[in-house]
Amino acid sequence: MRTAAALIIGNEVLTGKVEEANVAVLARFLFELGITLRRVVVVPDELEVIATDLNALRASHDFVFTSGGVGPTHDDITVDAVAHAFGRAVVRSAEVERMVREYHAEKGRPLTDAALRLAHVVEGARLLRNAEVWWPTLALENVYVLPGVPEIFRLKLAVLREELAGGEGFVSRAVYTWSDESSIAELLTDLTKSHPAVLIGSYLKWRGEDYHTKITFDGSDREAVERAAQAFVDALDPKDLVRVE
Amino acid sequence: MRTAAALIIGNEVLTGKVEEANVAVLARFLFELGITLRRVVVVPDELEVIATDLNALRASHDFVFTSGGVGPTHDDITVDAVAHAFGRAVVRSAEVERMVREYHAEKGRPLTDAALRLAHVVEGARLLRNAEVWWPTLALENVYVLPGVPEIFRLKLAVLREELAGGEGFVSRAVYTWSDESSIAELLTDLTKSHPAVLIGSYLKWRGEDYHTKITFDGSDREAVERAAQAFVDALDPKDLVRVE
């Protein structure tokens, strides 16, 4: 099993100014790759907190993804915190500096010290890119540093797909039913025992007009997942079955 | 300063099946009450993991809110995990059992063992309710156990408002500008120094058509927040100001 954790950095999430959107995107991305997201931690823009959490997460997971804090302003301290966590220096990447300079020249914008902070990287970091995303993504050992802005987060995740591929992806089936959770709880408990390779989840819909409960079946063995979902469908009163996805 | 943490329990969040929605609601609720949300942790439906994280969070924060895992099925283990964390027994609440029995009788549903699990509480827990929300919310010392279903999560938060009130709420101002982050970074750094009671954040909008950067000013002192926001507006080229909220 390959495991992952996410470290979400940002006061804006902890004060409710934004609806955090990157965790769900990352979770689905990893699920497809067969990597188990075990843990997400959201922390404020504080260097020591970020570094301490990053060290705990990278020691106990195969991959760690950070989100947020990579811009040019005073509250963007992720690169400094990653460097601190690894006990390394922050250096200016000549290559990224050239990109920042060209970008500002092209846009006719004055080149500020703050803009040059965008060229800061951790010493020894790898800079990942692909044909679509020329702006590099910083990676250091098993840590990937991603931006908080959702549109850029998605673009940069795509850059990592090749590096993270290689395992069997997870598959999922969902059965929607009119049954309420209490009436099928015993059946589900039995199914978790008879289908140990499949992770079964049960989620009720509040005042559901199109179904009452959604049962999910996850695993890396497609046939085992199908069998578990079918066993549930077979045990259900046909009038309670809404649909299978 | 009163601090809080959230423990989000659910495989469905870690596999990307749902967009987690309770953190933003909790964050805004606490912000209004002047309670600082310092940390959010998302964990899978695993008893030992939940208990270990809960113990770490409740030891280091004034309040802890859990979300998820309180239904009747095999993957609903939050009450058991909270009991385990506190080293207490799970007991059946006579009062909640009566409510479950009445509900099932009223709906004409068979009363299953699983349904009676809904009456499980941790020994010594307080059961909180108000006139609108008759189904009780379990609280134990500084831990509040809330359901994952967003509609019920919101209803139950409202029950806690009175218990958590008493401090000065936080206030926030936002200034939207056409300036890009690099060009105002130095100004923002200066403002963080000259307005130490105000937390200043800077957030860029990707391909923003209505503004480029949003600057936020947070604090418990309304006048200090207003002064910091005004100082930023005054320093801005008037053509770059979009609006103040």
HADDOCK unambig.tbl for C-alpha pairs under 7 A between the chains (distance, minus, plus):
assign (segid A and resid 13 and name CA) (segid B and resid 24 and name CA) 6.94 0.50 0.50
assign (segid A and resid 14 and name CA) (segid B and resid 27 and name CA) 5.65 0.50 0.50
assign (segid A and resid 14 and name CA) (segid B and resid 37 and name CA) 5.65 0.50 0.50
assign (segid A and resid 14 and name CA) (segid B and resid 38 and name CA) 6.76 0.50 0.50
assign (segid A and resid 15 and name CA) (segid B and resid 27 and name CA) 5.03 0.50 0.50
assign (segid A and resid 15 and name CA) (segid B and resid 28 and name CA) 5.93 0.50 0.50
assign (segid A and resid 15 and name CA) (segid B and resid 31 and name CA) 6.04 0.50 0.50
assign (segid A and resid 15 and name CA) (segid B and resid 37 and name CA) 6.96 0.50 0.50
assign (segid A and resid 16 and name CA) (segid B and resid 24 and name CA) 4.57 0.50 0.50
assign (segid A and resid 16 and name CA) (segid B and resid 25 and name CA) 6.82 0.50 0.50
assign (segid A and resid 16 and name CA) (segid B and resid 27 and name CA) 4.70 0.50 0.50
assign (segid A and resid 16 and name CA) (segid B and resid 28 and name CA) 4.86 0.50 0.50
assign (segid A and resid 19 and name CA) (segid B and resid 24 and name CA) 5.77 0.50 0.50
assign (segid A and resid 24 and name CA) (segid B and resid 13 and name CA) 6.94 0.50 0.50
assign (segid A and resid 24 and name CA) (segid B and resid 16 and name CA) 4.57 0.50 0.50
assign (segid A and resid 24 and name CA) (segid B and resid 19 and name CA) 5.75 0.50 0.50
assign (segid A and resid 25 and name CA) (segid B and resid 16 and name CA) 6.82 0.50 0.50
assign (segid A and resid 27 and name CA) (segid B and resid 14 and name CA) 5.65 0.50 0.50
assign (segid A and resid 27 and name CA) (segid B and resid 15 and name CA) 5.04 0.50 0.50
assign (segid A and resid 27 and name CA) (segid B and resid 16 and name CA) 4.69 0.50 0.50
assign (segid A and resid 28 and name CA) (segid B and resid 15 and name CA) 5.94 0.50 0.50
assign (segid A and resid 28 and name CA) (segid B and resid 16 and name CA) 4.83 0.50 0.50
assign (segid A and resid 31 and name CA) (segid B and resid 15 and name CA) 6.03 0.50 0.50
assign (segid A and resid 37 and name CA) (segid B and resid 14 and name CA) 5.65 0.50 0.50
assign (segid A and resid 37 and name CA) (segid B and resid 15 and name CA) 6.97 0.50 0.50
assign (segid A and resid 38 and name CA) (segid B and resid 14 and name CA) 6.79 0.50 0.50
assign (segid A and resid 38 and name CA) (segid B and resid 43 and name CA) 6.49 0.50 0.50
assign (segid A and resid 38 and name CA) (segid B and resid 44 and name CA) 6.56 0.50 0.50
assign (segid A and resid 39 and name CA) (segid B and resid 42 and name CA) 5.54 0.50 0.50
assign (segid A and resid 39 and name CA) (segid B and resid 43 and name CA) 5.26 0.50 0.50
assign (segid A and resid 40 and name CA) (segid B and resid 41 and name CA) 5.60 0.50 0.50
assign (segid A and resid 40 and name CA) (segid B and resid 42 and name CA) 4.88 0.50 0.50
assign (segid A and resid 41 and name CA) (segid B and resid 40 and name CA) 5.60 0.50 0.50
assign (segid A and resid 41 and name CA) (segid B and resid 41 and name CA) 4.54 0.50 0.50
assign (segid A and resid 41 and name CA) (segid B and resid 42 and name CA) 6.45 0.50 0.50
assign (segid A and resid 42 and name CA) (segid B and resid 39 and name CA) 5.55 0.50 0.50
assign (segid A and resid 42 and name CA) (segid B and resid 40 and name CA) 4.88 0.50 0.50
assign (segid A and resid 42 and name CA) (segid B and resid 41 and name CA) 6.45 0.50 0.50
assign (segid A and resid 43 and name CA) (segid B and resid 38 and name CA) 6.49 0.50 0.50
assign (segid A and resid 43 and name CA) (segid B and resid 39 and name CA) 5.27 0.50 0.50
assign (segid A and resid 44 and name CA) (segid B and resid 38 and name CA) 6.55 0.50 0.50
assign (segid A and resid 72 and name CA) (segid B and resid 181 and name CA) 6.49 0.50 0.50
assign (segid A and resid 72 and name CA) (segid B and resid 182 and name CA) 5.73 0.50 0.50
assign (segid A and resid 72 and name CA) (segid B and resid 185 and name CA) 6.66 0.50 0.50
assign (segid A and resid 73 and name CA) (segid B and resid 181 and name CA) 6.49 0.50 0.50
assign (segid A and resid 73 and name CA) (segid B and resid 182 and name CA) 6.90 0.50 0.50
assign (segid A and resid 73 and name CA) (segid B and resid 185 and name CA) 4.78 0.50 0.50
assign (segid A and resid 73 and name CA) (segid B and resid 202 and name CA) 6.92 0.50 0.50
assign (segid A and resid 74 and name CA) (segid B and resid 185 and name CA) 6.72 0.50 0.50
assign (segid A and resid 74 and name CA) (segid B and resid 189 and name CA) 5.68 0.50 0.50
assign (segid A and resid 75 and name CA) (segid B and resid 201 and name CA) 6.37 0.50 0.50
assign (segid A and resid 112 and name CA) (segid B and resid 182 and name CA) 6.55 0.50 0.50
assign (segid A and resid 112 and name CA) (segid B and resid 183 and name CA) 6.69 0.50 0.50
assign (segid A and resid 114 and name CA) (segid B and resid 182 and name CA) 5.18 0.50 0.50
assign (segid A and resid 114 and name CA) (segid B and resid 185 and name CA) 6.05 0.50 0.50
assign (segid A and resid 115 and name CA) (segid B and resid 182 and name CA) 4.96 0.50 0.50
assign (segid A and resid 181 and name CA) (segid B and resid 72 and name CA) 6.49 0.50 0.50
assign (segid A and resid 181 and name CA) (segid B and resid 73 and name CA) 6.48 0.50 0.50
assign (segid A and resid 182 and name CA) (segid B and resid 72 and name CA) 5.73 0.50 0.50
assign (segid A and resid 182 and name CA) (segid B and resid 73 and name CA) 6.90 0.50 0.50
assign (segid A and resid 182 and name CA) (segid B and resid 112 and name CA) 6.54 0.50 0.50
assign (segid A and resid 182 and name CA) (segid B and resid 114 and name CA) 5.19 0.50 0.50
assign (segid A and resid 182 and name CA) (segid B and resid 115 and name CA) 4.95 0.50 0.50
assign (segid A and resid 183 and name CA) (segid B and resid 112 and name CA) 6.68 0.50 0.50
assign (segid A and resid 185 and name CA) (segid B and resid 72 and name CA) 6.66 0.50 0.50
assign (segid A and resid 185 and name CA) (segid B and resid 73 and name CA) 4.78 0.50 0.50
assign (segid A and resid 185 and name CA) (segid B and resid 74 and name CA) 6.74 0.50 0.50
assign (segid A and resid 185 and name CA) (segid B and resid 114 and name CA) 6.04 0.50 0.50
assign (segid A and resid 189 and name CA) (segid B and resid 74 and name CA) 5.67 0.50 0.50
assign (segid A and resid 201 and name CA) (segid B and resid 75 and name CA) 6.37 0.50 0.50
assign (segid A and resid 202 and name CA) (segid B and resid 73 and name CA) 6.91 0.50 0.50
